[in-house]
Amino acid sequence: MHTPPPFNAPAARRLREALGMLPGHVAYGLGAQYGLRISTETVVAWERGLACPSEYELTALAGVLWCSPGELLTAARTLREHRVARELAVEELARLLGLSTSAYLRMEESGRWRGNERQSAALAEVLGLTPAGFVTVSGRDEELAELLRGAVTTRWQAQLRAVAKLVPLERGFLQDVLEQLHADYQSLMVSTLGWSSTGTERAGSTGDAGRVFLAEVLERFWRAAGVPGPDG
């Protein structure tokens, strides 16, 4: 069973009010235009965040409110959420990617993208994904973060090939980004050694700074690459 899309309740209410409509008008429109038996109380519950519309109900609601489904969603992060925001049926997106419907659906349901290079490029284009958004949709954020932690703490050259397989950016550019990230981390480790006079305090300062850097390594990577994060 699918979980509901990430519904943006305040946006639904704001869009309705901008049209001068009451919740009852929305409920009527859902029935008259889309054949949905939705009560006024249900529309109110959606707007209060007490309930969420299904995928089809979301599409119908967008039609009644004269907006795109994406305007009724919080930031999309999964394949399904991006597909719904683009108003694409499973069969249509699979066709655009050159995949069978069943093959695509398995990836969407598992949250793990396994398409080839051509299919990945098509996915990014059709869904309008940034490189960061593509990695998130592929279900590989933590895998990339682990590679980056290895790149900054040991030899970045050893991680370049694996990073390049995950991130849809030119290899030479990725090399420069990893080299800079490694230099930033090593510089931080050296500078924090001089923060205090005793060895114990120095070790504590260095450890804290290093842990923060490593915890934020994915965000630092995207900033160094000049790429918006998965949420835009």
N, C-alpha and C positions, 0 to 999 in steps of 0.2 A: 504493500500500500504506500502511495506517495505521500510525503509530508507536504503541507500547504506551501505555496511560494512565500517568500519573505515580505509579507504585506506591510505597506506603509500607511497605517491608519490615519495619522494626521493629514497626509496628502489627500486621501480620499475625501475627508470632510472639507478640506480647503477647496478642492476642485468642485465639489457639489455646491458649496456656498457661493463660489464665483459664478456659477451658472444660475443662481437664484432658485435652486431646487431644494425641496424638503426631502427627508429620508423616504417618505411615502411615494414621492415622485420617482425616486430611484427604483424602489421596489416595483412600481407599476411598469417602468421602462424595461426592467429585466424580464418581466413576464410578457409584455406586449411585443418586444423586439426579439427576445431570445427564448421564450417559452419556459422561463425559470420560475418556479413557485417560491419566491423569496419574500419573506414578510418584512414589514417596516422595522420590526424589532431586530431582525437579523442584520439589516443594513446599519442600524444604530450600534449593534454589537461589533460589527466590523470596524466602524469608525472609532469606537472606544478601545479597540485592541483586545476585546474579549473573545473574539472569534475571527477566523480567517477564511476568506473565500477559497474555493478550490481553483485549480488551474482554469477550467472553463468559466467558472463564475467570475474570476478575475478578468478574463478577456471580455466577457459580457459587460462587466461593470465599466471597463475602460471605454467600451462603445457607448454606453449610456452617458458617461461623463465627458465624452468627446476628447479623450486623451489616449496616449499609448499605454499598453500594459506596464511598460518600464517606469512610467511616471507614478504608478501605484505600488512600486516595489522599493524596498531598501536596496542598498548596494548589492548587486548580484555577485556571487562568488563561485557558484557551481555551474556545471554544464547546463543542468536543467533550468536554473534561475536565469542564465543568460539567454537560453532558448526561448523561455516564456516572455522575457522582456522584449525579444525581437519578434514576437508573435509567429514563431515558427513551429509547425507540427513536427513530431518526431520523424515522420516519413519524409517530409520536405528537407529537413536539415541533413538527414542521412543521405538523401539523393545529391544534395549540393556538395557533400564531402566525398562522394564516391564510395559510400559504405552501404551495406545491407541494413535494413531497419533493425533487425535483431542484433547485428554486431554493434551498431551505434547505441542501441538501448542498453546493452550489457555494460558499455562503458559509462553511460550516464548514470545507471543505477549503482554501479560500483564506485563512482567518483574517481575513476582512474582512466585517463585518456591514453590510448595505446595506438593511435594512428601513425602512419608513416610521415615522412617529411612533407610530402605534397599535401596530404590530408590535414596535417597540422597547420600548414600555411593557409589552406582554405578555411579551416576552423577559425583562425585568428581574423581573417578577412570578413567572413560572414557574420561573426559575433562582435566584430569591432574591438578585439582584445589587444591591450598593450602587452608587451613581453611579460610584465609582472602578472597581469591578469591571466595570461596563457599558462604560466607556471602554476598559479593557484587553481585554475580550472582543471589542470592536469592532475591535481592531487599530489603535487611534488614540492610544496613549500618546505616541509621539514627535511626532505632529502637534499634540497638545494642548500638549506641553512647548514646542514651537517658538512657538506662539501666546503662551504665557505669558511666554517670554523677550522677545518683542516688546512685550508689555504692560508689563513692569516697566522695560524700558530706554528705551521711547519713550512713546507715549500709550496708556494702557490702554483708552481709549474706542474706539480704532480696532480693537481686537481683540475687543470684547464680543460682537458679533453672531456671529463665527466660533466663539468659545468656547461660546456658548449653543447652537449647533447640535450640538456634540459632547457637552456635559455635560447630563444630565437634571436640572437644578436650575432653580428659578425665576429669571427674568432679573434682577429687581431684587436678589435675593440675590447673584447672580453679580457684579453691578455693584459691590456693597459689598466682596466678596472681592477682586476685581481692583484696586480702588482702594486697599485696605489693603496688598495685596502690592506694588503699585507704590510706595506710601509707605515700606514697609519697606526695599525695595531702595535707593531714593533716599536714605533716612536713613543706611543703611549706607555708601553711597558718600561722603556728606558727613562722617560721623564718622571714617572711616578716613583722611581727609586730614590729620587732626590727630595721628596716631599717632607721627610722627617729625618731626625738624626739617629734614631735607634733602628737596629735591624728588624726587630719585631714589628715596629710601626710601619717601616718601609714595606715589609712583606704583606701586611694587611692592606695598605693603600693600593699596592700593585694588584693584589688579588681582587679587590672590590672593583677597581677600574676595568680590569680584564674581564671579569664576569659580566659587567654591564655591556661592554663592547660586544662580547660574544652573544649575549642575549638579544642584542639589537642588530646582529650582523646582516640579516636579510634586508632590513630597512636601510641600513648603511650601504649595502650593495646597490640597491635600486637608486638611491640618491647619487652615489658615485657614478652610476651609469646614466644619470639624467633622465630616468624613466619614471613616470607616475606609478604609484603603488597599485595593487589590485583593486582598491576602492576608488581609484581616480586620483 
